[in-house]
Amino acid sequence: LFPGLYGQPSVAVVPDENAASSGQKLKIGVVLSGGQAPGGHNVISGLFDYLQERAKGSTFYGFKGGPAGIMKCKYVELNAEYILPYRNQGGFDMICSGRDKIETPEQFKQAEETAKKLDLDGLVVIGGDDSNTNACLLAENFRSKNLKTRVIGCPKTIDGDLKCKEVPTSFGFDTACKIYSEMIGNVMIDARSTGKYYHFVRLMGRAASHITLECALQTHPNITIIGEEVSAQKQTLKNVTDYMVDVICKRAELGYNYGVILIPEGLIDFIPEVQELIAELNEILANEVVDENGLW
């Protein structure tokens, strides 16, 4: 998929107090892609500070509105005065984000024209798994066209499902888990105070249960369903519901008619029988048509 990039040697950057400024003036672009995650503004601030310290006189561009900003060449030049109000602040409103993708030949050409127009030495894409896959495709395209622009992906997702040896977890995951855990703790106190309700808390994470697991470790709820375990143990929907019912009944025997249950956002997709159903529906939708009477 990435013939020009796959198998390249890895490079590690290590701190060195004696390292001198390179003296080379760079032109770097940065873009935010996908949903918000705490820390996005500080990543941009860190890039700016590094350029100021190691490559004085460099130009730093922020593409507005996500990848669409690259294609439309909509940008703002980021300087100390512009960045200052956003340091240590949440949100992505410094340059705003977007969910557009650079995937058609025309869109790749637009990105090339922007890179050439601004004479970019590098482009930093701050995004999740989809955004970083798109960044790889963009890097592959630039390399095939012999452009000097290097594309760097910065893992950003609260789901915690984008990691590697060098990056043990993406920024945003820790803050999201702390906020969710505080809310779950409040719900648990409420459940115990009333003594008569079960609260089901569905946590974000798409196709991963990392947030659910971390929040469970921090709050100790009565039941936590981990999607990956459901899939590994080939549990059916009935198995999952029976397990929850058994726990609720046993707690009732002890006089505890309340509790909190954590469920991952993508739980239903982990259940094997549902996976088979989705696969069959996808096959039908891809190969069959509906007649005038609405029958397949």
Secondary structure, DSSP 8 states (H G I E B T S, - for coil): --TTTTT---------TT--------EEEEEE-SS--TTHHHHHHHHHHHHHHHSTT-EEEEETTTHHHHHTT-EEE--HHHHGGGTT--SSTTT--------SHHHHHHHHHHHHHTT-SEEEEEE-HHHHHHHHHHHHHHHHTT---EEEEEEB-TT-----SS-SS-BTHHHHHHHHHHHHHHHHHHHHHHSS-EEEEEE--TT--HHHHHHHHHH--SEE--HHHHHHTT--HHHHHHHHHHHHHHHHHTT---EEEEEETTHHHHSHHHHHHHHHHHHHHHH----TTS--
